[in-house]
Amino acid sequence: MFTQVDSTYNYQQCPECYLVRKSNRNGKEFKCKGCGYEADADQNGAYNVEHRSEFPDLGYGFRNKRLNLGKGFYWKPSGVFTFKGEELKVPHTNTKE
């Protein structure tokens, strides 16, 4: 049995500190700009897909904000947080607005 999983941020998220930042991935290499964790980008993405059910859904409205650019954000099982540690409220919509 297969489950469809949204691939957004899977290859940009650190499985150690949960930082999502576009610059964490450079081709086949993943190196977290927050904690320095390194891995093969595809293996890192696969790990994140496997554990995605532990995290709150981000929905289209949140993804459209493009917070993965610049300093990024933290996507943790307990919620979503700015680079400064402030909690972000995630809209409860999965469709384009």
C-alpha positions in Angstrom: 0.0 0.0 0.0 1.3 3.5 -0.9 0.5 6.8 0.6 0.8 10.0 -1.4 3.0 12.5 0.4 3.6 16.2 -0.5 7.2 16.6 -1.5 7.5 20.2 -0.5 10.6 20.8 1.6 11.5 17.1 2.0 14.9 17.7 0.5 15.5 21.0 2.3 14.6 20.0 5.9 17.3 18.9 8.3 16.3 15.8 10.3 18.4 16.8 13.2 17.4 20.4 14.0 14.4 20.7 11.6 15.6 23.8 9.8 14.0 24.2 6.4 16.2 26.3 4.1 16.5 26.1 0.4 20.3 26.5 0.6 20.6 23.4 2.8 20.5 21.4 -0.5 23.1 21.8 -3.2 22.7 19.3 -5.9 23.3 15.8 -4.4 24.6 17.2 -1.2 22.6 18.2 1.9 24.4 20.3 4.5 22.3 22.1 7.1 23.1 25.8 7.5 21.8 25.6 11.1 23.6 22.6 12.7 26.0 21.4 10.1 24.4 18.0 9.6 25.5 16.4 6.2 23.9 13.6 4.1 23.2 12.6 0.6 20.3 14.9 -0.5 18.1 12.0 -1.8 18.6 9.9 1.3 17.8 12.9 3.5 14.6 13.6 1.4 13.6 9.9 1.7 14.1 10.0 5.5 11.9 13.1 5.7 9.1 11.5 3.6 9.2 8.5 5.9 8.6 10.7 9.0 6.3 13.3 7.4 3.2 12.0 9.3 4.8 13.3 12.5 4.7 16.9 11.4 1.8 19.4 11.0 0.5 19.9 7.5 1.7 23.2 6.0 -1.0 23.6 3.3 -0.7 25.7 0.2 -1.2 29.1 1.9 1.8 28.5 4.1 4.0 27.1 1.3 3.1 30.1 -0.9 4.9 32.4 1.6 8.2 30.9 0.5 9.7 31.1 4.0 12.3 28.5 3.0 14.2 31.3 1.2 16.6 33.4 3.2 17.1 32.2 6.8 14.4 29.6 6.6 12.1 28.2 9.3 11.9 25.3 11.7 9.3 22.7 10.9 9.0 20.5 14.0 6.5 17.9 15.1 5.4 20.4 17.7 4.7 23.2 15.2 6.3 25.7 12.8 8.7 28.4 14.1 10.6 31.3 12.6 14.4 31.4 12.6 14.1 33.5 15.8 12.0 30.8 17.5 8.6 32.5 17.3 5.7 30.2 16.5 4.0 30.6 13.1 0.3 29.8 12.7 -0.3 27.6 9.8 -3.5 28.2 7.7 -5.8 25.2 7.5 -6.2 25.1 3.7 -4.6 22.8 1.2 -6.0 24.5 -1.9 -4.8 27.6 -3.9 -6.4 30.8 -2.7 
